[in-house]
Amino acid sequence: MEEQDGLRVTKMDAIPSAKEFTSQIEPKNVPAVFHKCVNDWKAFSKWNPSTGGLDYLQELAGSSTVEVMLSKSAPVFYGDIRNHEMVQLPFSAFIGYCNSLQSKESHASCSSTEKLLPPSTYTEQDDLLAGNTLEQIYLAQVPIMNNEKEEKVQLGSLIEDIQTPPFLETKTLASINLWMNGAQTRSSTHYDPHHNLLCVVSGSKQVDLWPPSSCPFLYPMPLYGEASNHSSISIDEPDFSLHPRAEHSKKHSQRVILHAGDALFIPEGWFHQVDSENLTVAVNFWWRSEMMSGMLEHMDSYYLRRILKRLTDKEMNQMLCKTSPSVHNKPYEQSDEHSIKVSGGDKLNDGNMLQDLKPSVLESLHKLVSLVHDRVNATDLSYDMEKTGSKKTVVSELYNLEDDLVAHIFWILEPLDLQKMFLAMVVSPDSRPIC
């Protein structure tokens, strides 16, 4: 995996002071790992499942009701609301599930939620869980403290067992959350709208990190949707025909392994995908970045992103109009499926035939078509090689556009010439001269 200069994850054995963190680490907007950051927490010794931590948590907060994430794609848990359900469950039931895994009982003997619940706590929610295996349950982002919505706190009794790290003491925390899984879990790739300190209390986590500049490789969901901070790429079965750049995303990521006691600072906007081993318990702290603190209303950041997108689109359209005022300043209207006209009666295919292209544009078109043919042939050859057991070597590099042959062809053309080339490809009655 490549590590971009200036964006390498910082690993620190010494815990910084609040001043050092605010002046030297946070402004860099680069992740940092702090070893043995939470070793002095009461939770570090009391919550460990291998030393009776489950019984301790049962006694401390077993009567609480928590919302668990229920996913049919387990062990992958996608954070967008279309791919999971949130189900209320007694915390004691979840602890019972973890106990059953710890004691290595067979899956068949503990596949029913009813067997984990005391009769007095059985509710209609259990009917929803009854048809699902317990590996599909993940205790994700359960509030221990929420400074913005106190009514959302579900496990407030756990706050006494944790401590805010000294370097966050000057921060106004938005929330503190518990993350706990019985079976192994994988979270979908996403970024947070807050700075994040992820602390592993027991177990371990593997975290893959991408800087905000890697966004083109991760295909975020639409800005206007409810999950615009999530990647639309499937973790277990990525479709590279639908998301071709995703095939190269790992080259621009960094991976860190967190063990019990470690903490990871994930800056706002950094994409991350987290794998957790069996019976991992973690706590995270969220606080607003300096930029987000300047947003008075919670929707301001959304409006800002929409405004920036509109300004970008407007600038792009203005640049195109400057290169072709005779075309772009007039509205299009479609007369039939074979002829596209511009208001005023001029046909778009006038002057846009192959024989009308500049020599340099025609040469670019020849290169483009030849390149497409070469890649189609190479794909067929690679298929034949795979059938014979030969390995295919991937040599393409998409991160640098200058190294992408197709992008380079487009890059050297003026916008109007590029448009004419595309129109010539569309209206040409015979493709043989192109080839």
C-alpha positions in Angstrom: 0.0 0.0 0.0 1.2 3.5 -0.8 1.6 6.1 1.9 1.3 9.6 0.6 4.0 12.0 1.7 2.7 14.0 4.7 -0.2 11.7 5.2 1.4 8.8 7.1 -0.2 7.6 10.2 1.7 8.8 13.3 2.4 6.2 16.0 3.2 7.5 19.5 4.2 5.6 22.6 4.0 8.8 24.7 0.6 10.3 25.4 0.6 14.0 24.3 -0.7 16.8 26.4 -3.8 18.7 25.5 -1.6 21.6 24.2 0.6 19.2 22.1 -2.4 17.5 20.6 -4.2 20.7 19.7 -1.2 22.4 18.2 0.9 19.6 16.7 -1.4 16.6 15.9 -4.9 17.8 15.3 -4.1 20.6 12.8 -2.2 18.1 10.5 -5.5 16.3 9.9 -3.6 13.0 9.8 -4.5 9.8 11.8 -2.4 9.0 14.9 -2.1 5.9 17.0 -1.5 6.2 20.8 -0.3 3.0 22.4 -1.4 2.1 26.0 -3.7 5.1 26.0 -6.5 3.5 28.0 -4.6 1.0 30.2 -5.4 2.9 33.3 -9.2 2.8 32.7 -11.2 0.7 35.1 -12.9 -0.6 32.0 -9.6 -2.0 30.7 -9.5 -4.6 33.5 -13.2 -4.9 34.4 -14.7 -5.3 30.8 -12.4 -7.9 29.4 -14.5 -11.0 28.5 -11.6 -13.4 29.2 -11.5 -12.2 32.8 -15.2 -12.2 33.7 -16.0 -8.9 32.0 -19.3 -10.1 30.6 -20.6 -10.9 34.0 -19.4 -7.5 35.3 -21.2 -5.7 32.4 -24.3 -7.8 33.0 -24.4 -6.7 36.7 -23.6 -3.1 35.9 -26.0 -2.4 33.0 -27.8 -5.6 32.1 -31.2 -4.0 32.8 -30.7 -1.4 30.1 -32.3 -1.5 26.7 -30.0 -0.9 23.8 -30.4 -0.6 20.0 -28.5 -3.3 18.1 -27.7 -3.3 14.4 -29.2 -6.3 12.7 -27.8 -7.1 9.3 -28.5 -10.0 6.9 -25.1 -9.3 5.2 -23.1 -10.3 8.3 -20.3 -10.4 9.1 -20.4 -7.2 7.0 -22.4 -4.4 8.5 -23.3 -1.6 6.2 -24.0 1.7 8.0 -26.5 3.2 5.6 -30.1 2.7 6.8 -31.1 0.8 3.7 -28.9 -2.2 4.5 -29.6 -2.8 8.2 -32.2 -2.6 10.9 -32.0 -1.1 14.4 -33.7 -3.3 16.9 -34.2 -2.7 20.6 -32.9 -5.5 22.8 -32.1 -5.9 26.5 -28.4 -5.5 27.1 -28.6 -8.7 29.1 -29.7 -10.6 26.0 -26.7 -9.3 24.1 -24.4 -10.3 27.0 -26.0 -13.7 26.9 -25.2 -14.0 23.2 -21.5 -13.1 23.9 -21.4 -15.6 26.7 -22.7 -18.3 24.4 -19.9 -17.6 21.9 -17.3 -17.4 24.6 -18.3 -20.9 25.9 -18.2 -22.2 22.3 -21.7 -23.6 22.3 -22.9 -24.9 19.0 -24.6 -22.4 16.7 -27.7 -24.6 16.6 -28.1 -24.7 20.4 -28.1 -20.9 20.7 -29.7 -19.7 17.4 -32.9 -18.6 19.0 -33.0 -15.2 20.8 -35.6 -16.6 23.1 -33.0 -18.9 24.7 -30.9 -16.0 25.7 -33.7 -13.9 27.3 -35.2 -14.2 30.7 -39.0 -14.8 30.3 -39.8 -11.6 32.0 -37.9 -9.6 29.4 -39.2 -11.3 26.3 -40.9 -8.7 24.0 -42.4 -8.5 20.5 -38.9 -7.4 19.2 -37.7 -11.0 19.9 -40.1 -12.2 17.2 -38.2 -10.1 14.7 -34.9 -11.6 15.8 -36.1 -15.2 16.0 -35.5 -15.9 12.3 -32.0 -14.5 12.3 -28.7 -16.0 13.5 -27.1 -14.2 16.4 -24.0 -13.5 14.3 -26.1 -10.9 12.5 -26.2 -8.7 15.7 -23.7 -5.9 16.3 -23.8 -3.4 19.2 -22.7 -0.3 17.3 -22.5 3.3 18.4 -24.5 2.9 21.6 -24.4 6.2 23.5 -22.7 6.3 26.9 -22.8 10.1 26.8 -24.4 12.4 24.3 -23.9 16.1 24.8 -26.3 17.0 22.0 -29.2 14.6 22.7 -29.2 13.4 26.3 -32.4 11.4 25.8 -30.4 9.1 23.4 -28.1 7.8 26.1 -28.6 4.1 26.7 -25.6 3.0 28.7 -24.9 5.9 30.9 -24.0 3.7 33.8 -20.7 2.7 32.0 -19.3 6.3 32.2 -17.7 5.8 35.6 -15.4 3.1 34.2 -13.8 5.2 31.5 -11.9 8.4 31.5 -11.5 11.2 28.9 -7.9 11.0 27.6 -5.9 14.0 29.0 -5.3 15.4 25.5 -9.1 15.7 24.9 -9.9 17.5 28.2 -10.1 20.9 26.4 -12.5 19.6 23.8 -16.3 19.8 23.9 -17.2 16.2 23.3 -20.3 15.5 21.2 -20.7 11.9 22.3 -19.1 8.8 23.8 -20.2 5.5 22.4 -19.8 1.8 23.0 -18.9 -0.7 20.2 -19.2 -4.3 21.0 -19.4 -7.5 18.9 -19.6 -11.2 19.7 -18.7 -12.7 16.3 -16.2 -11.1 13.9 -17.6 -8.0 12.2 -16.6 -5.8 9.3 -17.9 -2.2 9.0 -18.6 -0.6 5.7 -16.2 2.1 4.4 -17.3 5.6 5.5 -16.1 8.8 7.0 -17.4 10.6 10.1 -18.6 14.3 10.3 -16.6 14.6 13.6 -13.1 14.0 14.8 -13.0 10.5 16.2 -10.8 8.8 18.9 -11.4 5.1 18.8 -10.2 3.3 21.9 -9.9 -0.5 22.1 -10.8 -1.8 25.6 -10.4 -5.5 24.8 -9.9 -7.6 21.6 -8.4 -6.0 18.5 -9.4 -4.1 15.4 -7.9 -3.7 12.0 -8.5 -0.3 10.4 -7.9 0.7 6.8 -7.7 4.4 6.3 -8.0 6.7 3.2 -7.4 10.4 3.1 -10.2 12.7 1.8 -8.3 13.0 -1.5 -9.0 9.3 -2.2 -12.7 10.0 -2.5 -12.7 9.3 -6.3 -11.6 5.7 -5.6 -14.3 5.1 -3.0 -17.5 6.2 -4.9 -19.4 8.0 -2.0 -23.1 7.7 -2.1 -25.1 10.7 -3.5 -24.7 14.0 -1.7 -28.4 14.5 -1.4 -29.0 11.0 0.2 -29.0 10.1 3.9 -25.7 8.2 3.7 -23.5 10.5 1.7 -20.6 9.7 4.0 -20.6 6.0 3.0 -18.9 4.3 0.1 -21.2 2.6 -2.3 -18.7 -0.2 -2.9 -19.6 -3.6 -1.6 -16.9 -4.9 0.8 -17.4 -8.6 0.2 -18.2 -8.6 -3.5 -17.0 -5.4 -5.1 -18.2 -4.9 -8.7 -15.2 -3.4 -10.6 -17.2 -3.2 -13.8 -19.5 -0.7 -12.0 -16.7 0.9 -9.9 -13.5 0.5 -11.9 -11.4 2.9 -9.8 -12.2 0.9 -6.7 -9.8 -1.8 -7.9 -6.9 0.5 -7.0 -8.3 1.9 -3.8 -6.1 -0.2 -1.5 -3.0 1.3 -3.0 -3.9 4.6 -1.4 -4.9 3.3 2.0 -3.0 2.7 5.2 -3.7 -0.1 7.7 -3.2 -0.1 11.4 -3.8 -2.9 13.9 -5.2 -1.8 17.3 -4.8 -4.0 20.4 -6.3 -3.6 23.8 -5.2 -0.3 25.3 -4.6 1.4 21.9 -6.4 4.5 20.6 -6.6 5.8 17.1 -7.3 9.4 16.1 -9.3 9.5 12.9 -9.7 13.0 11.6 -13.0 14.2 10.2 -13.3 13.3 6.5 -10.9 10.3 6.6 -12.6 7.2 5.2 -12.1 4.1 7.3 -13.2 0.5 7.2 -12.9 -1.5 10.4 -12.6 -5.3 11.0 -13.1 -6.5 14.6 -12.1 -9.9 16.0 -14.5 -11.9 18.2 -15.5 -10.3 21.5 -14.0 -6.9 20.9 -15.1 -4.0 23.1 -14.3 -0.4 22.1 -15.2 3.1 23.1 -15.0 6.1 20.9 -15.1 9.9 21.5 -16.5 12.3 18.9 -15.9 16.0 18.9 -16.4 18.7 16.3 -13.5 19.9 14.2 -12.6 23.6 14.1 -14.2 23.9 10.7 -17.4 22.2 11.8 -17.5 24.3 15.0 -18.0 27.3 12.8 -21.3 25.8 11.5 -24.1 27.3 13.5 -26.8 24.8 12.5 -26.5 21.0 11.9 -27.6 21.4 8.3 -25.0 24.1 7.4 -22.4 21.6 6.4 -24.9 19.9 4.0 -25.9 23.2 2.5 -22.2 24.1 2.1 -21.5 20.9 0.2 -24.5 21.4 -2.1 -23.4 25.0 -2.7 -19.8 23.9 -3.6 -21.1 21.3 -5.9 -23.4 23.8 -7.7 -20.5 26.3 -8.0 -18.3 23.6 -9.5 -21.0 22.6 -12.0 -21.6 26.2 -12.9 -17.9 26.8 -13.4 -17.7 23.7 -15.6 -20.7 24.9 -17.7 -19.2 28.4 -18.1 -15.9 27.0 -19.3 -17.7 24.9 -21.9 -19.8 27.9 -23.0 -16.7 30.0 -23.5 -15.2 27.5 -25.9 -18.5 27.1 -27.9 -20.8 30.0 -27.5 -22.7 29.3 -30.7 -23.7 25.9 -29.3 -23.9 26.1 -25.6 -25.8 29.3 -25.3 -28.7 27.8 -27.2 -31.2 25.3 -25.8 -31.3 21.9 -27.3 -34.4 20.3 -28.6 -34.8 16.7 -29.9 -36.7 16.4 -33.2 -36.4 12.6 -33.7 -34.2 9.7 -32.7 -31.8 10.2 -35.7 -31.3 14.0 -35.7 -30.6 16.4 -32.8 -31.2 20.0 -33.6 -30.3 23.4 -32.0 -32.9 26.1 -31.8 -32.6 28.2 -35.0 -32.5 25.1 -37.3 -28.8 24.3 -37.2 -28.1 20.5 -36.9 -25.4 19.5 -34.5 -23.9 17.1 -37.0 -23.2 20.0 -39.4 -19.4 20.4 -39.4 -19.0 17.5 -37.0 -18.4 14.6 -39.4 -15.1 12.7 -39.4 -13.8 14.6 -42.4 -14.4 17.9 -40.7 -12.2 17.2 -37.7 -8.8 18.9 -37.3 -5.9 16.5 -38.0 -4.8 16.6 -34.4 -8.3 15.7 -33.2 -8.6 12.9 -35.8 -5.3 11.6 -34.6 -6.5 11.5 -31.0 -9.7 9.7 -32.1 -7.6 7.1 -33.9 -5.5 6.6 -30.8 -8.6 6.3 -28.6 -10.2 3.7 -30.8 -7.0 1.7 -31.2 -6.5 1.7 -27.4 -10.1 0.4 -26.9 -9.5 -2.4 -29.4 -6.2 -3.3 -27.7 -7.8 -3.4 -24.3 -10.7 -5.5 -25.6 -8.2 -7.9 -27.1 -6.2 -7.9 -23.9 -9.3 -8.8 -21.9 -10.0 -11.7 -24.2 -6.4 -12.8 -23.9 -6.4 -12.6 -20.1 -9.6 -14.7 -20.0 -7.8 -17.4 -22.1 -4.8 -17.2 -19.9 -6.9 -17.6 -16.8 -8.5 -20.7 -18.3 -5.0 -22.2 -18.9 -3.8 -21.3 -15.3 -1.7 -18.3 -16.3 -1.6 -15.3 -14.0 -2.7 -11.8 -15.2 -0.5 -8.9 -14.2 -2.2 -5.6 -13.5 0.0 -2.7 -14.5 -2.5 0.1 -14.8 -2.1 3.1 -12.5 -5.2 5.3 -12.2 -4.2 7.5 -9.3 -2.1 9.8 -11.6 -4.3 10.9 -14.5 -1.2 11.5 -16.7 -0.5 7.8 -16.5 -4.0 6.9 -17.8 -3.8 6.7 -21.6 -7.5 7.5 -22.1 -7.4 10.4 -19.7 -4.3 11.7 -21.4 -6.0 11.7 -24.8 -8.9 13.8 -23.3 -6.6 16.0 -21.3 -4.6 17.4 -24.3 -7.8 18.3 -26.3 -9.6 21.6 -26.0 -13.2 21.2 -24.7 -14.7 22.2 -28.0 -12.4 19.8 -29.9 -13.3 17.0 -27.4 -17.0 17.7 -28.0 -16.6 17.6 -31.8 -14.8 14.3 -31.5 -17.6 12.8 -29.5 -20.2 14.2 -31.9 -18.3 12.7 -34.8 -18.4 9.3 -33.1 -22.1 9.7 -32.6 -23.2 10.9 -36.1 -20.7 9.0 -38.2 -22.7 6.7 -40.5 -19.8 4.3 -40.9 -17.3 3.4 -38.1 -14.8 1.9 -40.5 -12.9 5.2 -41.2 -12.3 5.6 -37.4 -10.8 2.2 -37.1 
